[in-house]
C-alpha cells in the first residue's frame, strides 16, 4: 500500500477521509498534520514543513484544510515532489487552482481536485441517460443545516469560506457533470446575515431554464435534490445524488461511498501519472458572487 498523509484533522477528515483510507487496499495513513486533531495509532505532526522533511517516504498528500490556507500547503507539497489531493472546493480562488495545476504539471506530479458528490451512485447513470436527451429545464433544491454539518466552524462565514456555496458547490459539481449542454448564470439573489461575510442562502437563474435554491438554515430533514426536465421525461436525483429516479421509477439507490471512490480515483491518477483539475463548479460560485444582488438578513450565531 502507498503511504499517504492527511492534513487537517477536522470533522470532514474524521467523518469521511480517515474511514475511506482505512478501508482502501491502495492507501496506508502514514501521518497526519493538524494543529490539534490526531488519529489513533498514526504519527502526527503540527508542522507541515517538518513532516515533509522527516517523511520523504510519503509521496501523497491529501489536504482537508479550509480553502483559504490550502494553497500554501499544496504549493509546498508540489515543490517537494509530492502528489496532492484537494478537498472540495479545491481553493479559495480560481486563479490559485490554475496556478497549482501549472506547478503540478511542471513538477510532474498528480493534482486531483476532488468533487465528492460526483461520486454519488446516481450521478454517472444520470449523465448517461441525459446524454442524448433534450433538456427543457432543471432545478436544484439544496438545503441543509449549517449547525449540523459545520458546528461552530466560523471559517465558513469568513471571506473565502464561501458560505452556503460550500455545500452548494456539491450540487454545482453534479449539475455541471450531468447536463449535456453548458449553462451560465444570469442572475442571483444572495442572502447575507448582517454579521457575516458570506451568504447563508442563494437563489439563482441560469441559461437553459435552470434554477437553483440553496439554503443553510434548514432544520430537520435535509434536502439535496436535483430535477431535470426533458422531452423524454423527468429525471430526479435525491439524497445528494445517491438515488436516481426516472419517470417516477427508482433506477439507482445506494449507500454513500463517495470518499472511497475519490481515493480509488486518486490511486488511478497517481498510477497513470495523470492529473484531474476541474473548476467548473467554482466558476458558477464566482459568477454568483459577481452577479448576485446582496440582501441582508437576520444575524447568524452558532
N, C-alpha and C positions, 0 to 999 in steps of 0.2 A: 504494500500500500504506500501511497505517496504522502509524505508529511505535509501538513497544512497548518498555517497559523491564523487564528481568528482574532480580529482586532475590534474591540468594542463589545464588552460582555454586558449588554443591557437586555431589555425584555425580548426584543426580536431575536437576539443571538441565543438566549436561553430557551425560548419557546420553539424556535424553528431551526436555526443553524446547527446548534450542538446535537440535537437528535438526528438531523439529517446526515451529519458527518459520522455519527456513531453507528448509523445503520448502513453506511456505504461500504462497498467492497473496494472502492478506489482510494479512499482517504483515511488518514490517521491524524487526529487532532494532536499535534505535537507541541503546540504552545499557544498561549493567549496573551494579548496585550490589552490592558484596561486600567483605568485609574483606580477602580475599586473591585470590579467583578472578577471572579475566578471560576474555573471549572474543576471539580474534584478530580484529583489524580493527574492533572495536566500542568506542566511547568508554566508559571505565569510571570509576566513582566509588566512593569508600569511604564517603561521607556521603550518606545518603538526602535529607536536607533540602537539601543543595547541588544534588543532581540535580533535585529538584522546582523549585527556584528558577531554575536555569540552563537547564532544558529544558522550558519551557512548551508546546513543540510536541508533547511526548509525553503523550498523553491516556490511555494504558492502562498499567497496572502489573500484572505477573504476579509473585506472591510465592511463592518457593520456599524460604523460611526454615523452620527448625523451628517447631512450633506455638506455643511459649511466647512468643517475641518478635514473632510475626506480627501480633498485634492492633494494637500501636502503629504499625507501618508501614502497615497497612491504614487505620487511623483518620486518619493524616496524609495518605495518598493521597486518601481520600474528601474530607477537609476542603479539599484543594487542587483538588477538582473532577475527579479522575481516576477512570476506571473501574478496577475491581480484580478480579483473578482469583486465587483462593486454591488452592494445592496442598492435597491431602488430607492429614490431616484438616483442615478449614477453620479450626480454632482449638484452643486448649488446653482451653477450656470451652464449654459450650452457651451460657451467658449472654453471653459476649463475641461469639459469632457472631450471636446475636439483636440485640445492640447494634449491630454493624456493619450488619446488614440495615436497621435503623431509620435509621442515619446515611445509608446509601446512598439510601434512599427519599427522605429529606428533602433530600438534595443532588442528587437527580435524576441519579444515576449508576448504572451497572451494577455489581452484585456477583454473582460466579459462584463458588459453592462446588463445585469440581470433584471428581468421583469417577471416576478414570480407568478402573477396572475395569468400570464400567457401559458403557464404550465398546467392550469386547471384542466380537468378531464374533458370538459365540453368544448374547449376553445378550438383545438385542431379540427374536430369534426364539424364544428360550426363554420369555420373558414372553408373547409372543403365543400360543404353544402351551398354556401353563398357564392362560390367561385364563378358559377355560370348563371347566377340569378340577377334579375333587375331589381335593385333596391329602390323602394319608393319613400322610405323614411326609417328613422331609428330613434330610440330614446334610451338614455342612461339614467337609472334611478339608483344612486349610490349614497346611502345614508347610514351613518353609524354613530356610536357614542365615543367621543374622544376620551372621556374619562375612563372608559373600559380598556381601550387599546393603547392609550398613551398616558397612563396615570401619572400626574404630576410632572410631565415632561414639557416644561415651558419652552424648550427649544423649538417645538413645532409651531409656536406662535411668534417666534423671533424672526427677523429678516433672514431669508434663506431657508427657513423651516417649511415654507410652502403652505402652511395651514391645511385647509380641507383638501388641497391638491396633493397632499401626501397620500391619503387613501384614494383620492380621485385619480391619481396617476395610474392606479391599478386598473380602473375602468378604461382609461385612455389607452393603456397598453393593450387591452383586449380589443377595443373598437378599431384601433389602427391596425391590428393584426387580422381581424376577420372580414372587414369590409372589402369588397372587390374593387372599390374606387377610392380615390383620395378625397378628403374633405378639408376645409379650412374654416376657422372661426369667423363669424360675422359680428357677434355681439355677446356681451356677458354682463351680468349683474353680480357684484361681489359684496358679500356682507361681512364687514369688519367689526368685531367687538370694539367698543370705544377705547378699551385699554390694551388692545393687541395690535400687532403689526402685520398680521397675515389673516386672510379671510377664514371664517368659520362655516360659510355656506356660499354656494355659487349656482347661478342658472346660466346656461349657455345655449347659443344658437349657432350651428354650423351650416355650411352649404349642404346640399342634397337632403334637406329636410331632416337633419339630425339635431337632436336637442339633448341637453343633459341637466340634471338636478342633483347637486352634491350638497350634503348637509352633515355636519359633525355633531349635531345636537340631538340625534335620535336615540331615545332610550328604549328599553325593551327589545323586541325582535329587530335584528339588523337587516338592512335592505341592500343587496348587491345584485342588481338586476339590469339586464340589457335586452331590449326588444327591437328586432329588426323586421320591418315590413317589406315584403317583396311581392311581385306579381304572381309568385308561385305559392304564397302563403306566409305565415308569420313564424319567425324563429325567436325563441326566448332562451336566454342564459340566466340561470338563477344560482344562488349560493356562491357568488364570486366567480362563476364560470364552471363550477363542478357539475351542474345539472343542465342538460340541453333538452329543450322541448321544441319540437317542430310540428306545427299544425295541431297543437294541443296534446301530442303524444310524447311521452318520455322516450328519448333516444339514448341518452348517456346520463349516468349518475354514478358518482364515485366519491371516495373519501379524499380529503385534501392531501395530495402528495406533491405539492408544488416545489417545496425546497429540496427534497431528494432528487427531483427531476433537474433542478438547477445544478446540483453538484454532479449529476451524471453528465450533463451537458458541458460543464467545465472540464471534466476529465477528457471528454472527446476533443475539446478545443486544444487543450494542452498536448494531447497525444498527436494531434494533426498539425501542431504549430500554427494554429489559426486564432483570430480574434473575432469577437462579435460585439459590435458597437452600434446601438440603435437609440437615437434620441427623439424619435417621433412623438412619444407621449410628452416629453419635456417641451417640445415645440408648442404643443397646444396649451400647456400651462403658461409658458411665456407669453403666448398670444392673448390669453385671458387676462393676464396681469397688465398687458399693454392696452387692450381694448376695453377692459372691464370698467363699468360705472361703479364707483365706490359708494356703498350705502353703509352708514354707521348704525350698529345695533347695540343691544344691551351689553354691558361688560361681561367678560367671562372669567370665572375663577375655578380652579380645580377643587 
